Amino acid sequence: AGARRPLLTMAVITVAGKLNDASFQQAKKAVEFLADAEPGLTANVLSLLPIDYDLLVQRLLPDAFPSVAKHVGPVLCYRGDPQDPDASAYIGGVDALLAWCREEYTYEDATHKIFYERMAKTHMRGVAEKTGREYCALEVAVDGATQGTLLVELFTDIAPRTCANFKAFVRGTTCGAEDDEPGARKAYEGCPVHRVARDGWFQTGDVLDGDGRGVTSSFGVGSVFADETFKVKHDAPGVLSMVSGKKHGNGCQFLVALAPLPFLDGRRVAFGRVIDGLRVMKLVNREMVTFTEKPVRDVRLGKCEMVTFALEAKAPTEAEE
């Protein structure tokens, strides 16, 4: 990589992106390198969880850059302050940024892609380890075809009992019954999304009947458990919350918020959030429903599992490239 001081006026370059994506790591390195080499250039790097990045793009466009009808990709780059249209300019994704860096600063990046891929995994692992929380992945299928995965962060430090119940159904549990009893093992895998409240939330997790009537917890067949905490607010899309018909009536069903739901604060126990999967959430939200808000098509959870963010191998140093 190399840099020279251009004749153009210096500015703040913002690079926002999904921290677990290699393209973002490459864009981040480019602007940080140039900011170090060019005193007049400032790098504003926004390293975001995937859903936070998607929501940022949704908030910025098209208001901040009216000429940009749509932005796709895991990286968004722009110059200046988007709140001031006269002093800002849309650059684009990682390819557009690298072209801009090459044209304005003769910046070249010969680093192998695998370096950035491992940087992305290291970054995600670091974030997960810092929280000390646990994570799971829930596939979503429509008419038998997998549409994507919801990556969920569980607030095990805030609502440990509620999360323990949820994790049991992710893995599969007998709810205290004997393993050899017919149908004893209950799990979220295969559960229908039985209700979609358009632009509000969708519900699933009925491991008994699949239609929203079934109630059981992992702590005992047919049992419920108390509201653990109301510390987590329903303040953003992606919040996971227990569904119950009464106070202290938590069982297996849960909802995924598609928007802020402040009316549930103090009434339902929120215990996690989707950190990747906004596209899948929007897909579910667009499903046609009956007058009872049941999806017309067969929407259900697919494979459900706990996940970790371990690295396959040690990331190479740039000297090894």
C-alpha angles and dihedrals in degrees: 000000000000138000140197130187109259126213092239122102113269120245147171111277115200121204113187121179153138106288092214093057124096093216091059091050090052093049091046092053092049097054094040091051092050093045089056092047097043115050092198094055121082124197118212105191119189108193104191141176109251097257092046090052092049091050091048092054089047091053096045100045132107097356097060094044108024093181091060108083095182139000121203131182138058095278132062120188129184141158124236130353115328089206087067109055092188092058101040138071134192114237102176134218132338096289092051091047093051090048089051091049091049094048098043101034106015087241114170127184117202095167114132116254092236089067091061092043090057091043088056092051091047091050093050092046090051092052092048093048091048092056092048088213133128128247138206139185124225118191118212121210132188118202089344097308117114110236099184145295136279110218107206131199111207117212093224091159094056104034106019098161094047090048091048089056091048093047090051091059092044089058096033125256140198091218088233096310124124115276093231094059112109110261092359096138113082125190142163091240107105095015114144122238090236100181135033115185099196113244089355116069145306127233132215140140102095096145092176110048104001092222104085097267098093119099126185137124130212089249094073141342108281092359129133131201137218129270101268103194143339095206095112112075127214090235105133144028112278100039113142116217137174119255115219136160094220145012112296090007101123118150131143105315122097140170135223113218116231092188138005109299105191092165088071094057109114091011106067130035112244111198110166148000141229108251096180128023110067090139090057091047090053090049091055090046090057095054116119112247138193124244087273090056093249113145113253091217124056105269116174146145116272127191113357123192145152113254139203131195102226119153121243092217143352112287112246121244118239088251087064092056 
